[in-house]
Amino acid sequence: MPFQITPPNRHIPVESLTHASFSSFGTVIQNPAHAPTEAPKNIQAVPANQGSAVKYVDVSYLTNDYHVAPSRKPARAVMNMFVSSPRSLKASSSTSEKTVFPVQILERHPYTPQTFIPMGLAGDDSSTSYLVIVAPTLPASSRTAEGKTRPKPYPAEAPKRGRSIRDIFTRARPTPFTNTHEPPARQASHHQTGAMKPKGSGLPDLTQLRAFIANGSQAVTYGPGTWHAPMVVLGAKSVDFVVVQYANDVGREDCQEVELQPEQGAEGLLVVIEKDSAGKLTTRANARL
């Protein structure tokens, strides 16, 4: 049974999905030539296939951090397909011009990034898009308003073991986890340049939950341990996503969930969906919230 928490009442505006806006949660994968002002400056372009193609090097990453999982069970690379149907929206209580999507569950994959690649959805298809909903991770030792220590919903650290002679002489080792709210430093020592370290074992910070709108020309990689909602498709048709990650078939090491249950009569977390006169979804820059 998923861990349950009570969310605050918040209306979350929809933001445009860019490399900069999403950098603390993962990476955005898209053709840099189509969005030159949004592409990371360190993306390297090289000619390929006898000059008939351009190869962009390391647009995202696929790392495996299961060596610090409690079970120590090895993981394998997996590739699945999710056929995601359009979600039902609710009428907004504030105005008839808006609809809302209630966020009711968040999940994370503690030891692996997870990349969603949409198929069959054109970048200029205004009839269908998808929401990417994410939240930062609270420190595991954070406290509630009453001063109590927040519980850890699931084990996410390596088990303690006896210290060897080598451990004693080398002293403390750096933790394999991070749960900072800030974009992570790019460290070449962590598997590959730009790869994120796993987040810690804390609960999601629901006061900082964000929602981004993506089109068919954009794929996303959630960093390891990033709290996110299941994919939310908006519009007229289903979207086929190819999903790439690592997994070791140990349930709570592969996927951890929290259910968001508002207090009776409360709204909870609502992503506000508003469209302009042309039927295009309005983003945070010009939303009337």
Summary of the structure (lengths in Angstrom):
residues: 289
radius of gyration: 20.1
end to end distance: 35.4
largest distance: 69.6
contacts: 807
relative contact order: 0.33
helix: 7%
strand: 34%
